[in-house]
Structure formats: structure tokens, C-alpha cells
């Protein structure tokens, strides 16, 4: 009996020590999340970042500190219903929104545009807030608009969203055989945009772009790129994820793949489970479609209305860690990071209910045998290396 008790005590102490180690690593590491859609969500739903938004949003300022987030890149986003005459204006409206959020933060946030500014803000115990544009259509085919966004603080641009631009084709369109574009990939103007981004010091983001566009970008770019919110195609074969040859090419470019937390990009069974969920609520879904709500709104609405059912659709946290593992085993620990897509998705893995839950990732990585050094790289060190390489 005494031996059993001692073994039990040893296990408890081991688990406690593991937990303490994870907490210490997490607190000391620089945590960078490269993609959060709070700005657009806050405009649509009139949310105040400085309030407690638990149960209403993935993010708020207090939970950022609770989760140990040091650097948050906020996405400047609009869909393809915005075009010439409206997309660039809306981008600036969203940038204005972040400036307002920071001004109301009582000195707890700061907009940063350089690696040194990040380190200064973190030292002052402020959330370092950055801007990334999601969708090249927001520059409206005008390089001067790109320059303007850079001056306002934007430090990466995703070349396309799901919609293609006149100068670059998206992953969604390139994978859609009914889509006709000539030519696929980057046009000469698209290559000028990539070169201009390199000259400015704006990171080229290849999440959402088609394969032809991807390879064209890497043939032109002379600085490391990022995939701000993408995962591994070999584990979850959807058009938004990266294939092995793309992952290897990003590593060769010295870039970083930031893992997306969306269940549909993590779990290959999610789409089927989601369809069954929709069928169970077909009448309600049809009425929302008839009312001309967007598919994203419908997803979020039904998910929030039926939380227990939606919870059963969510993959385990371990599957997200599998994506990190896969990339590390393929190309090493220097080319992977975190791009949550919080507040831009209706479903995330279990144990990741919001920004407060980032410590669970550190714990899971430690349990997989990752060293402190490599955990620090994944949490933010790899992104900082790329940011420094792109900064003029």
C-alpha cells in the first residue's frame, strides 16, 4: 500500500512540476499571434475590446494578458463584396478602429511597427498591437494605396483572400475548376506589388493564395514570407492548407507557417460533421439564407445557439499540435508559429475557447517533448526573425 501511495505521489508531483515548467516557459516567452479578426467582428457586433467579452468573442484586452499574448496582429479584412471605391476606404476605417481601441486602453496597448517597438512595449507590460491586411483587393490595384497602408502601420498583406484580384489568383479560385482566370498566378503587376512590399518592409503573406501564385511569389520575393494563418494539407487536405513542397519552399525561403486554429483546417472530418449539424437545423438555416445573411453569420449564429452540439464538432487540441509536429518533422522547428484566426471562425479545437487559452498550447508542446528553446521559437521567436529580416 505504501509503495502504491508513493507512486501516486510521484505522479502528482511530476504533473505539478510539468505544469509549473509550462507556466514558466509561457510567461517568459514572447508570444506572437499573427492573425486575429477582432476588428471586423467589433464593427459588425459593436464590441468593446476593453470589456469582458467572454462568451461573446474569442478576444478582449484582459484575456490577452491572461493568455500571455505579447504581440497581436489584428487583421484588416473585408470580403469580396467590397471592391474599387469601397475596399480601401473600409481598410482605413478598420485601421481607425484599432487606433480608437488603443486610445481607450488606458495605456495598456500600443501600436507597434518595428521589432524594437515590440520589445519596448512588452518591457512596459503593454500589448503590442500590429496591423495586417487580409486581401490584396483592399489596395484596389493601386500601389500608392499599398504605400499609404504601410504608413498607417500595416506590416503584412495577404495577397488574396478567397477572392482573386486582377493580379493574383486565390487558393479557392485556383482549386475551383469552374473558375476561369488568365493567367493563373501573379501578373507582372502582381510581381511589382511583391517587390514593392519587400522594398517597404511589408511582409508578404501567402495564406489564401493559389499554388501558382505561391510559386510565383517565391520566385520574386527577396525576403522571407509568412503564411499568417494556414495549416498542413497532409493532415487536413483543404484548399487553404499548405502541401509538403510548399512547406519545404517556405523553409528554404526562411519564412514561417503560422498554424490556423479553425477546426475545418485542422480536422479532416470536420466538414462532414458540420454538414450533419446543418441538416439537423435545416429549417432554421434556410430561413437565415432567405433573410440574406452571409454563410459566416449563419455558422456563428447556429454555433452560439446550439453550444453543446457545436462542441461535439470540435477536434481535440492534440490534433492542432499534430500540425505543428508535422511541420517540425518535415523542415525543423524554425519555420512554424501560431496564427489563431480567433474571432474569424466559429469553431476552434477543444481547450482553445479564446485568447486566454494559449498556455494550453505551451503545456501540450512540453508534453510532446519540445525543448524550452523550440517552444519559444514556435510561440513567437520564428516570427520575430522574419519580421527583423523584412524591416528596413
Number of C-alpha atoms within 10 A of each C-alpha: 6 7 8 9 10 11 12 12 12 12 12 12 12 12 12 12 12 15 17 13 16 22 17 13 20 24 15 10 22 21 26 25 27 28 29 27 21 25 24 23 15 17 13 9 10 10 18 15 21 17 12 15 17 14 10 12 21 25 24 22 22 16 21 20 16 14 18 22 28 25 26 20 24 26 30 28 26 21 14 15 8 15 18 13 10 13 22 24 16 18 21 16 16 23 24 14 17 24 15 11 18 21 14 14 15 9 12 18 23 24 22 22 21 19 14 11 14 23 17 15 20 18 11 14 14 21 26 25 21 24 27 26 30 27 28 25 28 33 23 20 19 14 15 11 14 23 16 14 24 21 12 13 18 25 25 27 29 25 31 27 25 20 20 25 22 17 23 29 30 29 27 20 20 22 14 11 8 8 9 10 13 9 12 19 25 26 17 10 15 23 20 15 21 25 19 16 23 21 15 17 21 28 29 27 28 29 30 30 31 27 21 17 26 24 16 19 24 20 10 15 18 14 23 23 29 28 30 34 28 25 33 26 20 14 19 21 17 21 20 24 25 25 19 16 10 17 24 18 16 24 22 13 17 18 28 27 31 29 30 29 24 25 25 26 27 31 22 17 15 19 15 12 16 18 12 13 18 17 12 11 13 13 11 14 19 13 12 17 14 9 9 10 12 10 12 11 13 20 17 14 14 19 18 16 10 12 10 10 14 18 15 12 24 23 22 16 19 16 16 27 17 16 23 24 17 18 22 16 10 15 17 14 22 20 28 32 30 29 25 27 25 25 21 21 18 22 23 27 21 17 16 21 17 21 26 21 18 23 22 18 21 26 20 16 22 19 13 13 9 16 13 17 12 17 23 21 22 28 24 23 22 24 28 18 17 19 24 14 17 23 17 11
